[in-house]
Amino acid sequence: MSLTVKAYAKINLWLDITGRRPDGYHTLNTVMRRVDLYDTIDIALTGGAECVIKCDDPAVPCDGRNIAYKAWKLFSELHGEPLGAQISIHKRIPLEAGLGGSSTDGAAVLLGLNELAGKPFTAERLAAESVRLGADVPFCVTGGTAECTGVGEIMRSIPCAELAVLIVKPEFACSTAAAYSAYDKAPVPAKRGFEDYCRDIACSAEAAAAGLYNVFEGLYGDPRIEEIRRELIAAGALGACMTGSGSAVYGIFRTLADAEKALEKADREIKFAVKAL
């Protein structure tokens, strides 16, 4: 038995750190939105008890460090026995971009294995368990648009206007660990207005774009990020913001046609014009 699963990227419309727990995990206020950019994952049951990982990106480890392997191991634990599998990952989401490329692969493997096993678990159960793989994984299991708090695992689905985005991934990458380390060295107060923003994004793309916020932009103070933001605004974006811990930056446009027109003019190597889902 085998199937192919799409692992969709996410963007953060709002990302703020509200504190740090005694166990070292950071608590968040964030709004995440699924976008139509995805990796493709082929999962084939092999009848054995092992998991083999393959990936077409040589930068991705194909051993126990890979989140797809960790997701297989978690599902096997939940299922009570291992489902021998070969998992082939076809990467399209850039690495170290803040687009959830690793988290969404783990989520897709959980969902795919659950399908192949006859759906013994609900998506809600998988989302609840998947926080063990990473803070963004529960959202990647459920998708849509969600207000996320706690370490990211406390989710509330919220309405959001239709959005089209142009995503730009610069030539440099950002480390999530380094990003949170920067916060620990110079914490900043949580930004006010989170609940208002969660309500306002249902109104229009303009409202969603007007309130975009990412605490890491200020922590980094990286002129290269600011340069991309200015380029996107100049190209017609209603607003622009870095996603996750970077380094990808996206701009919100009124329509996909507007985003695609800006894509043609963008002098950047890695770029995607997509709809939010």
C-alpha positions in Angstrom: 0.0 0.0 0.0 1.2 3.5 -0.8 0.0 7.1 -1.1 1.2 10.6 -1.8 0.6 13.4 0.6 1.1 17.2 0.2 2.9 18.9 3.0 1.8 22.5 3.0 3.9 25.5 4.2 2.7 28.1 6.6 3.2 31.8 7.2 2.9 33.7 10.5 0.7 36.7 10.2 1.6 37.6 13.8 4.4 36.1 15.8 5.3 37.2 19.3 7.0 35.7 22.3 5.1 36.1 25.6 7.6 34.4 27.9 9.8 31.4 28.7 8.7 28.4 30.7 10.9 26.7 33.3 11.6 23.8 30.9 13.1 26.3 28.4 10.2 26.3 25.9 9.0 29.8 24.8 5.3 30.7 25.0 3.8 32.4 22.0 1.0 34.5 20.5 0.9 33.7 16.9 -1.5 33.5 13.9 -0.6 30.9 11.3 -2.1 30.5 7.8 -1.6 27.6 5.4 -0.4 28.5 1.9 -0.4 26.7 -1.4 3.3 25.8 -1.4 4.1 22.3 -0.5 6.5 19.4 -0.4 5.3 16.1 -1.8 5.8 12.9 0.3 5.4 9.4 -1.0 4.7 6.8 1.7 4.8 3.1 0.9 4.3 0.3 3.5 7.0 -2.3 3.2 5.6 -5.0 5.5 8.7 -4.9 7.8 9.3 -3.0 11.0 11.8 -0.4 9.8 11.6 3.0 8.2 13.7 4.2 5.3 13.9 7.9 4.5 14.8 9.3 1.1 14.9 13.0 0.1 15.9 14.7 -3.2 17.6 17.6 -1.2 21.1 16.5 -0.1 21.0 19.1 2.7 18.2 17.1 4.4 19.4 14.2 6.7 17.8 10.8 5.9 18.3 9.2 9.3 16.8 9.5 12.8 17.3 13.3 12.7 14.7 13.7 10.0 11.3 14.7 11.4 9.7 12.3 9.0 11.5 9.5 10.8 10.5 10.9 14.2 6.9 11.1 13.0 7.0 7.5 11.9 8.3 6.5 15.3 5.6 8.5 17.1 2.9 7.0 15.0 4.3 3.5 15.6 4.2 4.2 19.3 0.6 5.4 19.2 -0.4 2.5 16.9 1.1 -0.1 19.2 3.3 -1.6 16.5 5.6 -0.3 13.8 4.4 0.0 10.2 7.4 -0.7 8.1 7.6 2.1 5.5 9.7 3.9 2.9 9.2 7.6 2.9 10.4 9.7 0.0 10.4 13.5 0.4 10.4 15.8 -2.6 11.4 19.2 -1.3 10.0 22.5 -2.6 9.7 24.5 0.6 13.0 26.2 1.3 15.0 25.1 4.3 15.6 27.5 7.3 13.0 29.9 5.9 10.3 30.1 8.7 7.8 28.4 6.4 7.4 25.2 8.5 9.1 23.0 5.9 10.3 20.5 8.5 7.1 20.6 10.7 4.8 20.1 7.8 6.7 17.1 6.6 6.3 15.5 10.0 2.6 16.4 10.0 2.1 14.9 6.5 3.8 11.6 7.5 1.5 11.3 10.6 -1.6 11.9 8.4 -0.4 9.6 5.7 0.4 6.7 8.0 -2.9 7.2 9.7 -4.6 6.9 6.3 -2.7 3.8 5.4 -3.5 2.2 8.8 -7.2 2.7 8.3 -7.6 6.0 10.2 -7.4 4.7 13.8 -6.9 8.3 15.1 -8.7 11.5 14.5 -6.9 14.6 13.2 -7.5 16.2 16.6 -5.7 13.3 18.4 -2.8 13.4 16.0 -2.5 17.2 16.4 -2.5 16.8 20.2 0.2 14.2 20.1 2.3 15.9 17.4 3.5 18.7 19.6 6.2 16.2 20.7 7.7 16.7 17.3 7.7 20.5 17.3 5.6 23.5 18.2 4.4 24.1 14.7 3.4 20.5 13.9 -0.1 20.6 15.4 -1.0 23.5 13.2 0.4 21.7 10.2 -1.8 18.8 10.9 -5.0 20.9 11.0 -4.2 23.7 8.6 -6.5 26.6 7.8 -6.0 29.7 9.9 -5.4 29.5 13.6 -4.7 31.6 16.6 -2.0 29.6 18.5 -0.9 30.1 22.1 1.0 28.1 24.7 4.1 26.8 22.8 1.9 26.8 19.7 -0.1 23.8 20.5 -3.2 25.6 21.9 -5.1 26.3 18.7 -8.3 28.1 17.9 -9.5 28.1 14.3 -10.4 31.6 13.2 -11.9 33.1 10.0 -9.6 35.0 7.7 -10.1 37.0 4.5 -8.8 35.5 1.2 -5.1 36.3 0.8 -2.6 36.0 -2.0 1.1 36.2 -1.1 4.4 36.6 -2.7 7.1 34.8 -0.7 10.8 35.6 -1.1 13.5 33.4 0.3 16.8 35.3 0.4 20.2 33.7 -0.1 20.9 33.5 3.6 19.2 31.3 6.2 18.1 31.9 9.8 18.5 29.4 12.6 15.4 28.9 14.9 17.7 28.2 17.9 19.7 31.3 17.3 16.5 33.4 16.9 15.2 32.3 20.3 18.6 32.8 21.8 18.6 36.4 20.6 15.3 36.9 22.5 16.7 35.3 25.7 19.6 37.7 25.6 17.3 40.8 25.1 13.6 40.0 25.9 11.0 42.4 24.7 7.5 42.9 26.1 4.7 41.2 24.3 2.9 43.5 21.8 -0.6 44.6 22.5 -3.5 44.0 20.1 -3.2 40.3 19.5 -6.9 39.5 20.1 -8.0 42.5 18.1 -5.8 41.3 15.2 -7.3 37.8 15.4 -10.7 39.3 15.0 -9.8 41.9 12.3 -8.2 39.5 9.8 -11.7 38.2 8.9 -12.6 41.6 7.5 -10.3 42.0 4.5 -6.8 41.4 3.1 -6.1 45.1 3.9 -6.9 44.5 7.6 -4.7 41.4 7.6 -1.8 43.3 6.0 -2.1 46.3 8.2 -1.4 44.4 11.5 1.4 42.1 10.4 3.9 41.6 13.2 7.0 39.5 13.8 9.0 40.0 17.0 12.1 38.6 15.3 12.3 41.4 12.8 13.1 43.8 15.6 15.4 41.3 17.4 17.4 40.8 14.2 17.4 44.3 12.9 18.7 42.8 9.7 18.8 45.4 6.9 18.5 42.6 4.3 15.1 41.6 5.7 14.0 45.2 5.6 15.2 45.6 2.0 13.0 42.7 0.9 10.0 44.2 2.8 10.5 47.5 1.0 10.8 45.7 -2.4 7.5 43.9 -1.8 5.7 47.1 -0.7 7.1 48.9 -3.8 5.8 46.0 -5.9 2.2 46.6 -4.7 2.0 44.5 -1.5 -0.5 45.8 1.0 1.9 44.8 3.8 5.0 42.6 4.2 6.5 40.7 7.0 9.1 38.0 7.8 7.6 34.6 8.6 8.6 32.4 11.6 12.2 32.9 12.6 13.1 33.8 9.0 14.6 34.2 6.6 11.7 34.2 4.2 9.6 37.4 3.8 6.1 37.6 2.3 3.9 40.3 1.0 0.1 40.2 1.0 -1.6 41.2 -2.3 -5.3 41.7 -3.2 -5.3 39.0 -5.8 -3.1 36.1 -7.0 -2.8 37.9 -10.3 -1.3 40.9 -8.5 1.1 38.6 -6.7 2.1 36.9 -9.9 2.7 40.2 -11.6 5.1 41.2 -8.8 6.7 37.8 -9.0 7.7 38.4 -12.6 9.5 41.6 -11.7 11.1 40.4 -8.4 14.9 40.2 -8.8 15.2 37.2 -6.4 16.2 33.6 -7.1 13.8 31.8 -4.8 10.2 33.2 -4.9 6.7 31.9 -5.0 3.3 33.5 -5.7 0.6 31.5 -4.0 -2.8 31.6 -2.5 -3.4 31.2 1.2 -5.5 28.2 1.9 
